[in-house]
Amino acid sequence: MQARFLLLASLMIPTIVAASGSSPFSYPAAPKDDTTEDHFGHRIPDPYRPLEDPNSAATKAWIEAENRLTAGYLAQIPERTRIRERLTTLWNYERFTPPSKEGPWYIYSKNDGLQNQSVIYKTKALEAPGEVLIDPNTLSADGTVALGSVHFTDDGRYMAYSLAASGSDWIEWKVRDVAAGADLPDHLKWSKFSGAAWLKDGSGFFYGRYQAPKDGEALTGVNKFQKLYFHKLGTPQDQDTVVYERQDQPDWMFSADVTDDGRFLIVVQSEGTNPENRVYVKDLSKPGAAIVPFLDKFDAEYHVVGNDGERFYVQTTKDAPRRRVVAIDLTNPEPSAWGVVIPEAAGRDVLGATKMINDRFVTQWMTDAHEVLKVFSVAGAFERDIALPTVGAISAFEGKRKDAEGFYAFSSFAYPGTVYRYDFATGKSTIFRQPKVAFSPSAFETTQVFYPSKDGTKIPMFITARKGVKKDGQNPTYLYGYGGFDVSLTPAFSPGLIAWMEAGGIFAQPNLRGGGEYGKEWHDAGRLAKKQNVFDDFIAAGEYLIAEKYTSTPKLAIAGGSNGGLLVGACLNQRPDLFGAAIPAVGVMDMLRFHKFTIGWAWTSDYGDPEKQGDFETLLKYSPLHNIKAGVYPPTLVTTSDHDDRVAPAHSFKYAAALQAAQSGSAPILIRIETKAGHGAGKPTSKIIDERADIFAFLSKALGMKWTVAGTN
């Protein structure tokens, strides 16, 4: 048994045979009680409520028993070792992030290949070897302490950086002298969902934090009443001052930024995951100036891109559901006085991001779920496109308004993340860092199709596979989706995806409604009362792949994480006959209680509020936990982590226990519970490879894949 599955080996609990007894698996007996609640006249039982307590002996014993069962099952799959070996080879490549210019320094991250965490480097010359600025691998023996965000003073002297342990969303802030590579005494705790915004003189920074949680509730307690603080460099945290708070608004969250000219503090107020926000401003040039409303109607997205004095450039969805850039005078912010700088695109193209670099606007646009780059003048005149190598996506574009160069990373399904340097004087991009991965990119091809959903809406889908794949219905297919929170799924590189396709698999990625691929209207078409559209889109994707003979039901696996885990759970309930296997990861499975844990309340913008009858009626219809019925389900591997404080693991615990009890078929219903890991961010490379090897081994057996030789089928 691998170490990650060992929790409390001394605690043993009896096992029971699930459902009708036809299953060859004896599943651990989950702790149960007779909890039943009344929801607007509906009596809803919640028998696995005890699994919500991660600290109870019964829950810990159940976790240990489930992990033991899963580990034993996976250990008997002969392909598992070969899969892991191939994944390790593919992951072992040098990779970089685009450098940013911070004072005299270029700052970038690099991973040698199998390092658990990437290392931050500094250099004063681009082609010179970098010096280590901070190596997170030295902070824990198992690589489970991860670096979060880094923020530099304007002169590059100091770096504020955040650390997260075991995948938790909780972060601690520290400050490092960049030249010396040594930390200052500053140490800030109980921050979450926050960056750091330095004053231009480097005397301190703004950050967000919560009240310290009660004992035993750090990973489950509800997070509300975030406050914006200012930390003066060299002082203890208890001397930090509250810059902005709203005791009358527990759901309001705050982020801060300081304009490039140092004159204004920008305070952005949001409410959970709702894309609409408010913007407040403080004139730092005036001692004692108050934080005052600027864009205060909470009627659209507003993102301040830059400013020229009191003239602010703002990317917004106001009167432009696919976004535009407008100029707004601080003294007259009414929409009637705005000037359009970059208009909303014609057709269905979406403006994704705008940055001011080299006194220009560098913009990322999405066209049918892949990205293009365009440069505009400050006046809004189009200057040029930045050519990209193929259909793909930009993960970052680094640069500041005064810089003469910029750096960006581009990738696609079979195109590893490559860093380019862009010269604004010549308008040309050159490769700055190109990875060497042990596979042949030319062996694969990506096509994009548009298939009809249940209501006739055309849904785009990328299909990636080996060139010349036969459409005979026999290809193992990995159908991956998300569909929510305005998140767009664009082409991206993954070593795991390459291993899957080398073994004869197809990867399919539909752009479901609920995402942001076509702007606000696409998002709105897949949330709240229209959430069923997302499930219909995903089910229709599976039906299309089968009808077009890419695959067949016994060869079709569905997968998704977080909101995508909800997607898989709901679709598995609605069409268990359509799929050959399912991998719901860190999913939101209890739609009646998601708002009871950590930041779950923030998701009501997409899901609705279970405390409101209309929303409750909608949620009850698709909640994965509450729509499980006794019957035959395909092989299912639920995955979660013990330190996930984004989507509490209780969601997956209760769902897995209920599905095991309902299974009357012979297929396994298993749960893999990672230890010292969270929702996904900061997960060590070793754990990523282990998890991916286990998932592919499970699917290899479920879909009848050969994997006879590592890297081939």
N, C-alpha and C positions, 0 to 999 in steps of 0.2 A: 504494500500500500504506500502511495507516495505521501510525503510529509504534509503536503497542503491539505490532505483529507483528514489528518489526525487532529481531533479536537479534544474530546474527553473520553478516551478509550476505556476508562474504568467504569463509565456509566453505561449500563446495558438495559435495553427495554425489549419486551416481547415483540414478535412480529405477527402479522395477520395476513391472510391471503385476501387480495383485493376482490371486490365485487362478487361475481357469481362463483368464483373459485376456478374458472377456466384458465386464468392467467398462470403461467409457470413461475411468476415472480411472487415472492413473499415480501410485501412492503412493510416497512416499519410502522408500528401503530402510532399515529400522531396524537399528541395530547388534545383532548376534546372537552367541551362542556355543553351545557344546554342553552347557551346565549341565544336569545331571540329578541329582535327589536321591531318596534312598530314604525314604519315609514309611510306616513300619509295613508294609513289604513291597510298597508301591506305588512303582514307578519313575516319578517325575513330572518331565518335562522342563520347563525354564524358559528357553526360548531367548532371551527378551528381557531377561534379567538385566542386561546392560550398561546398560539404560535406567534402572536404579536409581541410577546415579551421575550426579547433576545437573551435576557439574563437569567431566565428560569432554568432550573436543572432539567426539567422535562424537554424544553426546547433544545437545549444543548445536547441532550442525549439523542433526540430525534435527528438533529443535524449530523451527529457523528454516525448514526446508524444509516442514514440516507447516503452519506458520502462513502461509507464502507460498501454499501450495495452498488453504487455507481462505479466506484473504483474497481470492484471485483468484476463487474460486467465489462468495463472497458479493457481491463487487463487480458481478457480472453480473446480480444480481437487481434489477430496476427498482424494486420496491416498497421497497427498503431505505431509501432516502433519505426517502421520505414517512413510513415507519414511525418513523424516528428523529426527524423533525420533530414528529410527533404526540406521541411519548414526551417530548420536550423540553418541549413546551407543557404536558403533563399534570403533569410533575414540577416545573414552575416555580410552586410555591405555598408560601406562608409556613406553616411548621409548628413546633409547640412541644412540649416535654415538660412534664409537670406540675411546678410549682415545689415545692421543699422549703424548709422554714424552718431556717436554720442561724445560730444566734445572732440578730443583728439583721437578717440578710439573707434575702431570698427568692432562691433560686438556680434557674435553669432554662436549658434550651438552646433555641436557635432557629436555624432555617435559612431564609434569605430565599427560597429556592426552588432555585436551581441551584448554591449553594455546595457545594464538594466535601465539606466537613465542617461539622457544626453548631457554632455558637458558644455558649459558656457566658456567661450574663449574671448580674448581681447587681443587686438593688434593695432599698431599705428600705420601699418602699410598692408594693403590688401594681399599682396603676394608673399608677405613674410609669414613664417610659421607663427601660429597663434600661441599665446600663453594662457594657461588655465586661469579663469577668473573664479569659477566655482564648480566643483565636481560633486553633484548630489550622490554619486555612488559611494562616497566616503561617509555619508551621513547615517547609513544603516547597513548592516551586514547583508541583508536580503534584498536591498534595493527598493524597499517599500516607502521610503521617504522621498517625495518627489518635489521638484522645483515647480512653482506655479508661475506667476508673472514676474517680470523684472521691469523696473522703471528707474531711469537715470536722471540726475540733475542736468540742467542745461549745459553746464561746463564739463559733464562727464566725470566729475570727481567722485560722486557717490552713487551707489545702486541700492534701491530698496527692492527686496525680493521676498517672495512668499514661499512657504514650505507647507506641504500637506503630508500627513502620515497615513499610511494604509488605505489610501484612496478616499479619505474623508473630504467633504467640502470645507471643513474647518481649516483655516490657514493661520499661520503665525508669520509676522513680518519681522525681518531683520534688515540691517543696513551694512553695506560693505564699502570700504575705501577701495576704489577701483585700482589705483596705481599700486597700493600696498598689498592688495588682495587679502585684507584682514577686516574682520567685522568690528563695528563699533558696539558699545554696550546696549544699544536700542533693541528692544524685544517686545513686540506687541502681540497679544493673544485675542482669541474669540472674534476674529474677523471671518467673513464669509461673503461670497459674491461681490468681491471688491478688488479694485486696482489701487494704485497709489499715484497721486497727482502732486508733483513737487512745485513749490514756489520757485520762481526763476532765480532767486538768489541762493537756492539750496538750503535754506534755513529750516525747512520742514516740509511735510506733505500731508495731504488729505486722504482719508481712507474711511471705509464703512465697517461698522462692527455691531454685534448684538450683545445683549446681556449674557453673562456666563450661564450656561444651562445648569439645571439642578443635577445633583449626583445621580448617575445612572441614566441620564436622559440626553447625553451629548449626541447620540446617533439617532434618537427617535423624537426628541422634543420639538414642538412647533417653533419655527423661527419667525418672529414678528417684532415690530418696533425697531427696525434698523435705524441707526443714527450715523450721521456723518461727523467725523472727528478730524481735528488737526493735531498732528504730532510734531512738536518742536524737537529738532535734532539734538540729541544729547541729554534728553530728559526722560524720566520714567513714565510709563504708560498712564499711571494714575494722575499725571498732570496734563494729559491730553484734554483739549477743550472741545466741547460739542459745538459744531459749526451750524448744523441744521438738524432738526428733529420735528416730528409731528405726533405728539402724544394722542391727538384725536384721530389719527389715521394709522392704525397698526399694520396695514397692508402696504403702506408706502415704502419703497426702497429708493436709495440714493446712490448716485455715482458722481464723481467730480472730475473736472479737467481744468487746466489752466491754459488760456490761449497762448499762441506762439509769442505774441508780443509781451506776455506777462501781465497784461493789464486786467484781465477779467478772470474770475472764477466762474466756471459753468457748473451748475448743479442740475443734474438730470433726475427727475422723479419718475419712477415707473411703479406699476402695480402688478406684481407677479410677472407672468409671461405675456401679459397684454402688450401688443406691439405699440399701442398709443402711449404717449408720455408727455410730461411737462418739462419746461426748461426755465430755470431761474438764473439770475446773474448777480454777481457782486463785483463792483468796481474796486479792484485792489489798489488803485492809485489814490483813492480817497480814504484816508484813515477813518475808521468807524462806519464805513458805508455798510448798509444793510444788504442782505440777499433779497432781491426783488423779483417779482414775476416778469417773464419775458414772453414766453409762449405757454399760456396757462389754461388752455381750453380742453386739454385731454381729448382731442378730436382727431389726432393723426400721429404718425411717427415724425419726430424732429431730431435730426442729428447735426450739430454744429460742426461744419467742416473747417472753418477758419474765419478770419475777420480782417478787415482793414479799418482800424479804429472802431467806430460804433456801427459800421456796416458789417453784418454777419452773413456768411454764406451757409445755407442750411439745406441739407438733403431731407426731403419730406414726402409723405404720401398725401398731404393736404391737397385736395382737388386733383390728385394724380396717383391713382392706385398702384401704378407701376413706378412711381417715384420720379422726382425731378429735383433740380437745385435752384433755389431762389435766393435773392439778396434781400435782407430785412434790416431796416434801420432800427437801432435799439430804442430810439425816441418815438418811433411810429411803427409799431409791430403789427398793425392791422393788415389782414390779407389784401385789402384793396390797395395798399401802398407797396406791396412786394414787387420786386423786379425778377422776371424769369431769366436765369442764367443758362441753365441746361434744361430744355423742356422734356416732358415725358415723351418717350419714344412712340412712334407710330407702330401699329401692329401689336404684337404681344411681348416684345422685348422688355426686360426689367432692368432698371438701374440697381445694381447690388451694393456698390460701395464707391465712395468718392474720397480722394485724399488730395491735399494741396502739396505739391512737390515742384520745386524749381519755378515757383510762381505760376503754376498751371494746375489744372484739375486733371488728375489721373483717375479714370473711371472704369469700373468693372461692370459689364453688362451681361445679362443672361439671355441667351437665345436658345429656345427649346432645350433648356436644362444643361447647356454648356456655355462657357464664358468667353468673352472677347474683351480686349482692352482698347480704350479710346482716350485721346488726350485733347483737352480743350484749354483755351486761354482763360485768363481771369474774367475777361469780358463775356465768355461763353462761346467764342468762335471755335468750331471744330478745327483741329490742327492735323491729326493723323490717327490711324489705327496702329497698334503695336502688334505685329504679326506673331502668331503662335504656331507651334509646329504641327498640331493636329487638334482634333476635337478633345477638349479637356477642361481643366479648371485651374484657377489661380488660388493658391492657399494663403499668400501674403504678398503685399507690395510695400516695401520699406523705403522710406525717404522722408525728408522734412522740407519745409517750404523753401529754405535757403539752399538746398542741395542741388548740385549739378548732375547728379546721378541717382538712380534708383535701382533696387534689386527686387526680384520677384521669383517665386517658386511655381513651376508649372508641372502638372502631372495628368495622366490619364490611366485607363485600366491596365494597359501594357506599357506605359511610359513612366518609369520611376521619377520621383520628384527631382527636378533639375532646377538649379538656381541660375538665373540670368541677370546680367548687369545691363541696365538701360542707360544710354548716354543721351541726355536731352539735347545736347548741341547737334549731334548727328542724326538723332532719331532712330538709332540702331540698337538692337539687342545682341549681346554676345553671351555664350555659355560661360558661366563663372565656375560652377561646380556641377559636375555630371557624375552620378553614381554608376558603379559597375556591378550589376546584379547577375547572378549565375543563371540566366535564362536567355532565350532568344525572342526578343520582342516581335520580330517579323513572323513568328509562328502563329500569331493571334490576330484576330480582327474583331472590330466592334461595329455593329449595325444599330440603327435606331428605327424602331417601328412605332406606329400609332394605332392602337387597338381600341375598339369600342367598349365602354363600360356598360353597365346594366341599363342606364338611362340614355345611352347613345353618345355620351361625351367621349371625345377622343383623348386617350391617355398615352403620353410618350413613354417608351421603354427602351433602355439600352440592353442589347444582347451581345455578350462577349464570349468567344470560344476560340478553339483552334480553327485555323483556316480550313475550309473544306469539310466542316462538320456535316455528317449525314443527318438529314431530317427523317429519321426512321422511327421516332418515338422511343428510342432506347437510350437516350443521353441523360445521365444523372444531371439534374438541374437544380441550382441553388437560387431560389427566388427571394430577393431581399427587398424589404420596404420599410417606410417610416410613416409619412403622411400626417404631419401635424406641426403645429407651432411655427408655421411660416418657414420651416427648415427645408432647404433645397438639397436634393441628392444629385450631385454632379459627378462626372467621371473622376475616379481617384485610384491611385495605385495601392495595392496590398500584396505583399509576398504570399499571403495565404491564398489569395485569389489565383495567383499564378500556379501554385501547387494544385489547386482544384482543377484548373483547366488542363494542366499537363496530364492529369489522371483521366482525362476524357470528359470532364464536367463542363456544363454551360453555366454562366453567371448571368442572371437577368435582374435588372434594376428599373422598376417602373417609377414614374414620377407622379405619385398619387395626389389627388386633391387633399387639401389640408396643409400641403407644403407651400413654398414660396416661389415655385418655378415660373409662375405667370402672374405674380403680384398678389395684391390684397384679395381680389375676387376669387382666385384659385384657393387661397388660404381659407376664406370665408365659406367656400363651397364644401369644406371638409371638417368643419368644427361645429360644436354645440348641437343643435337639432339636426344638422346635416352630416354628422359624423358617420352615419351608415354609408355615405358615399365612398368613404375611404375603404371600407371593407369590401364594398361592391367592386371598386377599382382593382383591389388586390386579387379578389376571387376571379375577376374577369381576366387578369393577367395570366393566372394559372390556366384558365380555360383556353386562352389564346395560344399559349405555348403547347398545349396538348392538341388543339385543333390543327395547328400548323406543323405538328409532328416533330417539334423540337424535343419533346419528351412525352411521358405518359404518367398517369397517376402513381404507379409503383416507383417511378424514378424522380418524382418531383418533391423537393424539400422546400419549406418556407422558413424564413428567418427574419428576425428584427429585434432591435434592442430598445429598451425604455418605452417610449410611446410606440415604437415598433414591436416591442414585446406584447403590448396590449393588442396591436394589430394582429399578430400571430394567434394570440389566445382567442380573440373574437372570431377570427376566420376559421380556426380549428373547430370551434363550437358550431358555427353556421354551416360549414361544409367539410366534415371529417372524412367524407368519401372521396374528396378531390385530391388529397395530398398523401404522399408516401412517407413523409416525416416532417417534424416540426421542431424548431429551435427558438423558443421564446426566451429572450435574454433580458435580465433586470427589468422585467415588465411591470406596468401599472395594471394590476389584475383585479383589485377590489375597488370598483368604481363608486361604491357607497361610502368608503372610508379613506380614500386617498388624501383627503384634505386634513386628516387627523395626524399626519406625520410630517415632521421637518418642514420642507418648503412645498409640500403637496398642495396646500391651499392656493398656491400661486397658479395652478394649472386650470383653475375654473374658467379662465379666459377661453380655453379651448374645449374643455369638457362640460362646463356648466357647474352649478353648485348643487350638491346632493341635498342641501337643506332647503332647496326650493322645489316645490312639487313638480312643476313642469320639467325642470332639468332632471329630477329624480326619475321620472317616468321614462325619459330618454335613456338615461344611464343604465337603468335596470334591464332594458331590452338587449344591451350588448355587453354588459360587464362580464369579463371572462370567468370570474369566480362564480357568478350567480346564474350562468347559463350552461353549466356542465350538466349533462344528463347521462345516466347509465347507458352505455353502448360501446361500440367498437371505435377506438381511436388509433391512429397510426403511431409508430414509434416517435416518442417525444422526449427531448432532453431539455429541461428547464435549467437555466443558469442564472446565478446571482452571487453576491458577495456579502460577507458578514459585516463589512464596514461601509456598506452603501447607505449613506445618509441623504441621497438624492431621492431614490425610490426605495423605501424601506424594504429589506429582504422579506418581511412578513408577507408582502404581496405574493412573492414566488412560493414561499413556504405554504401558505394556505391554498394556493392554486394547485401546487403539485400534490398535496395531500388529498384534495378533493378529486383531482383527476385520477390519481391512483385508485381511489375507492370506487370511482365510476367505471373504470376500464373493465369491459367484459371480454375483450379480445386478448390475443396472445402477445401483442406488441408491448415492449417495455415502456413504462412511464418513469423516467428517472430525473433526479435533480442533482446538479453539480454546484456545490456551495464553496466558492473560493474563500480562503482565509487571508486576512490582512490585505484586503483589496476593497475597492469601492465601486462606484458607478462606471468607472472605466478610465477616467483621467489619471495620468501618472502611474498606470499599471506597469510594473517592471517587464522588460522584454522577455525574461524567462517565463513569467506567468502567462504572458500573451501567447507564446509558442506552445506552452503546455495546454492551455485552454483550447487553442485552435486545433492542436493535434487530437485532443479528446473529441471535439465536435466532428472533425472529419472522420475519425475512426468510427464514431457512432453512425454517421451518415453512410460510411462505406459499407457497414453491415446492413443498415436499414434499406439502402437503395441497391444493394447487390453490386457494388463497385469492386474492381479487382485490386488496384494498387499493387500489382504483382512485382513491379520494380519501381523503386523510388524515382519519381519524376515522370513515369510513363503509366499507361493503363494496361 
